[in-house]
Amino acid sequence: MSQRADLLSGGEGRRVSLARALCLRAPLVLLDEPLEGLDRPTYSRLLHELPQLLAAFDATRILVTHNPGEALRFAQDLVVLVDGRVLASGEKREVATNPRVREVAEALGYFVVLRDGRHLAIPPDALRIGPGALGFMMDVDEVVDLVATTEIAGRIGDVRVHVALPAGRETPARGGRISLHADRFYELR
């Protein structure tokens, strides 16, 4: 069944544009936020399938995204642009695990906190509830029940952070304080 292009939903139009770009088999493919605006099931499917589709083409692929997870899933090499300037580039593992400067760390989704005069970049999955070697106190602003987990959001100093609390654990009160620790971090210049 065919449908007029002006009657396609935003997600359908995005998928058609993506298919048109790939079927050309051009030596250079530029994808500007190809997964933006898709419904959850389509987004999940394309997040899984698109890297495999792109790998089947013998082409240079440039993908623009503001989503650090997408960048890491699709990329072999990363270029981090902030305000039109290249602040980091290279193999994705090197760029992602050695952010060096605050702007790169923030673009990659790290929480950047000040501790003992040093700026530390904490990966978003490295914050844990409870005391630890690199501990912080978080002022709780929000507690959101996501059924399987509870998201606790708040501030460490002036930095907004969030951490997942497994279901069934006692949830802190909004306006309270909780102890967090980072199980890994990177020191910035």
C-alpha positions in Angstrom: 0.0 0.0 0.0 1.4 3.4 -0.9 0.8 6.6 0.8 1.4 10.2 -0.2 4.6 11.6 1.2 2.7 14.6 2.8 0.6 12.2 4.8 3.4 10.3 6.4 4.0 10.7 10.2 7.3 12.2 11.3 8.7 8.8 12.2 7.5 7.3 8.8 9.1 10.2 6.9 12.4 9.7 8.8 12.5 6.0 8.0 11.7 6.7 4.3 14.5 9.3 4.2 16.9 6.9 5.8 16.0 4.1 3.3 16.4 6.5 0.4 19.9 7.6 1.7 21.1 4.0 2.1 19.7 2.6 -1.2 21.9 5.1 -3.1 25.0 3.2 -2.0 27.0 6.4 -2.1 30.6 6.4 -1.0 29.8 9.0 1.7 26.7 8.8 3.9 25.8 11.7 6.2 23.1 10.9 8.8 21.9 13.9 10.8 20.2 12.5 14.0 18.6 9.6 12.1 16.8 8.2 15.1 15.3 11.5 16.4 11.5 11.6 16.8 10.9 7.9 16.4 8.5 6.0 18.6 10.1 3.7 21.3 9.7 0.3 19.4 11.0 1.7 16.1 13.8 3.6 17.9 14.9 0.4 19.7 14.7 -1.7 16.5 16.7 0.8 14.5 19.2 1.4 17.3 20.0 -2.4 16.9 19.7 -2.8 13.1 21.2 0.4 11.8 24.8 -0.2 12.8 24.6 -3.6 11.0 23.0 -2.0 7.9 25.6 0.6 7.8 28.4 -1.9 8.2 27.2 -3.7 5.1 28.0 -0.7 2.9 31.5 0.1 1.9 31.1 3.8 2.6 32.4 6.5 4.9 29.6 7.2 7.4 29.2 10.4 9.3 26.5 10.4 12.0 25.5 13.5 13.8 23.9 13.0 17.2 23.5 14.7 20.6 22.9 11.3 22.2 26.1 9.9 23.8 24.7 6.3 23.8 24.0 6.5 20.0 27.4 8.0 19.3 29.1 5.1 21.2 26.9 2.5 19.6 27.5 3.6 16.0 31.0 5.0 16.0 34.4 3.6 15.5 35.9 7.1 15.8 34.4 10.1 17.6 34.6 13.8 17.0 33.2 15.9 19.8 32.2 19.4 18.6 31.2 22.1 21.0 30.2 25.5 19.7 31.6 24.5 16.3 35.0 23.7 17.6 36.6 20.2 17.6 37.5 19.5 21.3 38.3 15.8 21.0 38.7 13.3 18.2 40.0 9.8 17.8 39.1 6.2 18.5 35.9 6.1 20.5 37.3 4.2 23.5 40.1 6.7 23.9 37.9 9.7 23.5 35.2 8.3 25.8 37.5 7.1 28.6 39.8 10.1 28.5 37.5 13.1 28.1 40.3 15.6 29.3 38.2 18.7 29.4 34.8 19.5 31.0 33.0 20.3 27.7 33.9 16.9 26.2 32.9 15.1 29.4 29.6 16.8 29.5 28.9 16.2 25.8 29.5 12.5 26.5 27.0 12.5 29.4 29.4 12.5 32.3 28.6 14.3 35.5 31.4 16.8 36.2 31.8 17.7 39.9 34.4 19.7 41.8 36.2 17.8 44.5 39.2 19.1 46.5 39.9 21.7 43.7 39.8 19.1 41.0 37.2 18.6 38.3 36.2 15.0 38.1 34.2 13.4 35.3 31.9 10.6 36.5 30.3 8.3 33.9 26.5 8.3 34.3 26.5 4.6 35.3 29.2 5.0 37.9 27.2 6.7 40.7 26.0 4.4 43.4 23.9 5.0 46.5 25.8 4.6 49.8 29.3 5.4 51.1 32.5 4.7 49.2 36.0 5.9 48.6 34.9 8.8 46.5 31.8 9.9 48.3 29.4 12.8 47.9 26.2 14.1 49.5 23.3 14.6 47.1 20.5 17.0 47.9 17.4 15.1 46.6 15.1 17.2 44.4 13.0 14.5 42.8 12.0 10.9 43.3 10.4 9.2 40.3 8.9 5.7 40.5 9.8 3.9 37.2 8.3 0.6 38.5 11.4 -1.5 38.0 13.6 1.1 39.5 13.3 4.5 41.2 15.2 7.4 39.8 16.6 9.8 42.4 17.6 13.2 41.0 19.2 16.0 42.8 22.4 18.1 43.1 25.9 17.5 44.2 26.9 21.1 44.7 25.6 22.9 41.6 25.7 19.8 39.4 22.4 18.0 38.6 22.8 14.2 38.9 20.6 11.2 38.9 21.0 7.7 40.1 18.8 4.5 39.9 17.6 2.9 43.0 16.6 -0.8 42.7 12.9 -1.6 43.3 12.1 -2.5 46.8 14.7 -0.3 48.5 13.7 2.5 50.8 13.4 5.7 48.9 14.8 9.0 50.2 12.4 11.9 50.8 12.4 14.9 48.4 14.4 17.6 50.1 16.5 15.1 52.0 20.2 14.2 51.5 21.7 10.9 50.6 25.2 9.5 50.4 26.5 8.6 47.0 29.9 7.3 45.7 31.5 7.0 42.3 33.0 3.7 41.5 35.1 5.2 38.7 35.9 8.7 37.5 38.4 10.7 35.3 40.3 13.7 36.4 40.0 16.6 34.0 42.6 19.3 33.1 
